[in-house]
Amino acid sequence: MNDLGQDLELRLVRYFTVVAKHQHFGRAAADLHVAQPALSRQIQRLEKHLGARLLDRVPQGTRLTPAGQRFLPRAQALLQSARQAELVVREQAETKRITIGYVEDLVITAAVRELRRRHPDAEIATRYLTCRDVGALSDKRVDALIARSPLPLAADDVLTTPLYEEPRILAVPRGHPWADRASVTAEELAGEQAAPCAFDTADWTSYRILGADVPPIENYEDKLELVASGRAIAVLPVGDRRSSLRPDLVTVPIEGAPPSQVVVVSRKGDPNPMIRNLRLAAEAVLTAPAA
């Protein structure tokens, strides 16, 4: 029989909690950025280690078995304890370190490279965040966030530094009435129903799906598929080039829309000196992509 204190892998426990959250292997695999077959094998490893089946496959996805229902709260508590232990050690350690979160299409390589050049002795990590990770800054999974504003974060809780601005464009399927237009106006879009990502606010959003009866979409590729199918149109920053990779989509400039702003955000009062160093590095090298 396995010694759980020695052999239980936190990575497998985390995989299980994500599958339990989504109740679907495919969505969980996308969230974890792993292949679905590999995720299934890891869950099987965990079940073999525990000696119990945790998940049953059903037509709609997956559901917890009785054993899985009992294990889930303990798995969540285990992960939380591990995260708290890591934070305690990190706060007391003398080594300079920072974890930088970044979202959507933003490429922050230049800022990270400049930060490492200026501080070669520091431990610098990056973490890709989806729109589901809106709490990553407040719960200290990241020390700073490079993202597009506006963000659903209380202004009193964060320190925000603007980096650059970009105009917005409209993505439509080929054959759409606006596909051949030189531009569209913000007023023309004002009556469209919006289904924003969790990162969006009531203001002009960095990423917005416009269309009738469109549910909130989290996965970016699903957003583009929705547009390409003719069910919606999308407002994007001009620097987001991913829509141009699809031959079935056309982009059109938008007149009169406020620009998309890229910012560095951190928690107010955070004493980590690497946050200021990141701001300086990002301000020095991150600029709007060439049109």
C-alpha positions in Angstrom: 0.0 0.0 0.0 1.4 3.5 -0.9 2.6 5.9 1.7 0.4 8.9 0.9 2.6 11.3 2.8 5.5 10.5 0.5 3.9 9.6 -2.8 0.8 11.7 -3.3 1.7 14.2 -6.0 0.3 17.7 -5.7 0.3 18.1 -9.5 -2.1 15.1 -9.8 -4.3 16.5 -7.0 -4.5 19.9 -8.8 -5.4 18.1 -12.1 -8.3 16.4 -10.3 -9.6 19.6 -8.8 -9.7 21.3 -12.2 -11.5 18.4 -13.8 -14.0 18.4 -10.9 -14.5 22.1 -11.3 -15.3 21.9 -15.1 -16.9 18.5 -15.0 -15.4 17.9 -18.4 -12.0 16.6 -19.4 -11.8 18.7 -22.6 -12.4 22.0 -20.8 -10.1 21.0 -17.9 -7.3 20.1 -20.4 -7.7 23.5 -22.1 -7.5 25.3 -18.7 -4.4 23.3 -17.7 -2.8 23.7 -21.1 -2.2 19.9 -21.4 -3.5 17.4 -23.9 -6.7 15.6 -23.0 -5.3 12.1 -23.3 -2.4 13.0 -21.0 -4.8 14.5 -18.5 -6.9 11.3 -18.5 -3.7 9.3 -17.8 -2.7 11.5 -14.9 -6.2 11.1 -13.3 -5.9 7.4 -13.7 -2.5 7.5 -12.0 -4.1 9.3 -9.1 -7.0 6.9 -8.9 -4.6 4.0 -8.9 -2.6 5.5 -6.2 -5.6 6.1 -4.0 -7.2 2.8 -4.8 -10.6 4.3 -5.8 -12.3 5.7 -8.8 -12.8 9.5 -8.4 -14.6 10.4 -11.6 -17.2 8.8 -13.9 -17.6 9.7 -17.5 -21.2 10.6 -18.5 -22.6 11.9 -21.8 -22.4 15.5 -20.6 -18.8 15.2 -19.4 -17.8 13.8 -16.0 -19.2 13.6 -12.5 -17.7 12.8 -9.1 -18.1 9.4 -7.7 -18.8 9.1 -3.9 -15.1 8.7 -3.3 -14.4 11.8 -5.5 -16.9 13.8 -3.5 -15.2 12.9 -0.3 -11.7 13.5 -1.7 -12.5 16.9 -3.3 -12.6 19.2 -0.2 -9.5 17.5 1.2 -7.7 17.9 -2.1 -8.6 21.6 -2.2 -7.5 22.1 1.4 -4.2 20.3 0.6 -3.5 22.6 -2.3 -4.4 25.7 -0.3 -2.0 24.6 2.5 0.8 24.0 0.0 0.2 27.5 -1.5 0.2 29.1 1.9 3.4 27.3 2.9 5.1 28.6 -0.3 4.0 32.1 0.3 5.3 32.1 3.8 8.7 30.9 2.7 8.8 33.4 -0.2 8.0 36.3 2.0 10.8 35.4 4.4 13.4 34.6 1.7 16.1 37.1 0.9 16.3 36.1 -2.8 14.7 38.6 -5.1 11.9 37.0 -7.0 8.7 37.9 -8.9 6.0 36.1 -10.8 4.5 38.1 -13.6 1.1 37.3 -14.9 0.1 38.2 -18.5 -3.1 37.7 -20.5 -4.5 37.1 -23.9 -2.3 38.1 -26.9 0.2 40.2 -25.0 3.9 39.4 -25.6 5.9 40.4 -22.6 9.2 38.8 -23.5 11.1 42.0 -24.0 10.2 43.3 -20.5 11.1 39.9 -18.9 14.4 39.9 -20.8 15.2 43.5 -19.8 14.3 42.7 -16.2 16.7 39.7 -16.2 19.4 41.8 -17.8 19.1 44.4 -15.0 18.7 41.9 -12.2 20.6 38.7 -13.2 20.5 37.3 -9.6 16.7 37.5 -9.3 14.3 34.6 -9.8 11.8 35.8 -12.5 8.8 33.6 -13.5 5.9 34.3 -15.8 2.4 32.8 -15.7 -0.2 32.9 -18.5 -3.6 33.8 -17.2 -7.0 33.2 -18.8 -10.1 35.3 -18.1 -11.0 32.8 -15.4 -7.9 33.8 -13.4 -9.3 37.2 -12.4 -8.2 36.6 -8.8 -4.6 35.7 -9.5 -3.3 39.1 -8.3 -5.3 39.4 -5.1 -4.6 35.8 -4.0 -0.9 36.3 -4.7 -0.5 33.7 -7.4 1.2 36.5 -9.3 3.0 39.5 -8.0 2.2 41.8 -10.9 0.0 41.7 -13.9 0.5 43.0 -17.5 -2.9 43.2 -19.0 -5.3 45.4 -20.9 -7.5 47.8 -18.9 -10.1 48.1 -17.7 -9.8 45.3 -15.2 -12.4 44.3 -12.6 -10.0 45.2 -9.7 -10.8 47.9 -7.1 -8.8 51.0 -7.7 -8.1 51.3 -3.9 -6.4 47.9 -3.9 -4.0 48.2 -6.9 -1.3 50.4 -8.3 -1.7 50.8 -12.1 1.0 52.1 -14.5 0.0 52.7 -18.2 2.4 51.4 -20.8 0.9 52.1 -24.2 -2.4 52.4 -26.1 -3.8 50.8 -29.2 -6.8 51.5 -31.4 -9.5 49.0 -31.7 -10.6 47.0 -34.7 -13.7 44.9 -35.6 -13.4 41.3 -36.6 -16.2 40.0 -38.9 -16.7 37.0 -41.1 -16.1 37.3 -44.8 -19.3 38.2 -46.5 -20.5 40.3 -43.6 -22.1 43.6 -44.7 -19.3 45.5 -43.0 -16.4 43.3 -44.3 -15.7 45.7 -47.2 -16.1 48.9 -45.3 -13.1 51.2 -44.8 -14.2 51.7 -41.2 -17.1 51.5 -38.8 -18.0 53.9 -36.0 -18.5 53.3 -32.3 -22.0 54.6 -32.7 -22.8 51.8 -35.2 -21.8 49.2 -32.6 -23.6 50.8 -29.7 -26.8 48.9 -30.1 -25.1 45.5 -30.3 -25.6 43.1 -27.4 -22.3 42.2 -25.7 -21.2 38.9 -24.1 -17.9 39.9 -22.4 -15.1 37.7 -20.9 -14.8 37.7 -17.1 -11.9 40.2 -17.3 -14.2 42.8 -19.0 -16.1 45.6 -17.3 -19.0 47.8 -18.3 -16.6 50.2 -20.0 -15.3 49.6 -23.5 -13.7 46.2 -23.1 -10.4 44.9 -24.5 -12.1 41.9 -25.9 -15.8 42.0 -26.6 -18.1 39.7 -28.5 -21.1 41.4 -30.0 -24.2 39.6 -31.2 -27.7 38.6 -30.3 -28.2 35.9 -27.7 -24.5 35.0 -27.4 -23.5 33.5 -24.1 -20.2 34.5 -22.3 -17.2 32.9 -24.1 -14.0 32.2 -22.2 -11.8 30.5 -24.7 -10.4 32.8 -27.4 -10.4 30.3 -30.2 -14.1 29.7 -29.4 -14.7 33.4 -29.8 -13.1 33.4 -33.2 -15.1 30.4 -34.2 -18.3 32.1 -33.1 -17.4 35.1 -35.3 -16.4 33.0 -38.3 -19.7 31.1 -38.1 -21.6 34.4 -38.5 -23.2 34.3 -35.1 -21.2 37.3 -33.7 -18.7 40.0 -34.4 -15.8 40.9 -32.2 -14.1 44.1 -31.0 -10.3 43.6 -30.6 -7.2 45.7 -30.0 -5.3 46.3 -33.2 -2.2 44.6 -31.7 -4.0 41.3 -31.4 -3.0 39.6 -34.7 -4.5 36.2 -34.0 -7.6 36.9 -36.0 -5.5 37.6 -39.1 -4.4 33.9 -39.0 -7.9 32.9 -40.1 -8.7 33.4 -43.8 -12.4 33.4 -43.0 -12.2 36.6 -40.9 -11.8 40.3 -41.9 -10.8 43.2 -39.6 -12.1 46.7 -40.0 -10.9 49.8 -38.1 -13.3 51.4 -35.6 -13.7 55.2 -35.4 -14.6 56.9 -32.2 -13.8 54.0 -29.9 -11.6 54.7 -26.9 -8.2 53.0 -27.2 -7.2 49.8 -25.6 -4.6 50.5 -22.8 -1.9 48.1 -21.7 -0.9 48.5 -18.1 1.2 47.0 -15.3 -0.9 46.3 -12.2 0.3 45.3 -8.7 -1.2 45.2 -5.2 -0.9 48.5 -3.3 1.6 48.4 -0.5 3.4 45.3 -1.7 7.0 45.6 -0.4 8.5 43.4 -3.1 11.2 45.6 -4.8 11.1 43.6 -8.0 7.6 45.1 -8.8 9.1 48.5 -9.2 12.0 47.1 -11.2 9.4 45.4 -13.5 7.6 48.7 -14.0 10.9 50.4 -15.0 11.8 47.6 -17.4 8.4 47.4 -18.9 8.2 51.2 -19.4 11.6 51.1 -21.1 10.9 48.4 -23.7 7.2 47.6 -24.1 5.6 49.8 -26.8 2.6 49.5 -29.1 3.2 47.0 -32.0 3.7 48.6 -35.4 0.5 48.9 -37.3 
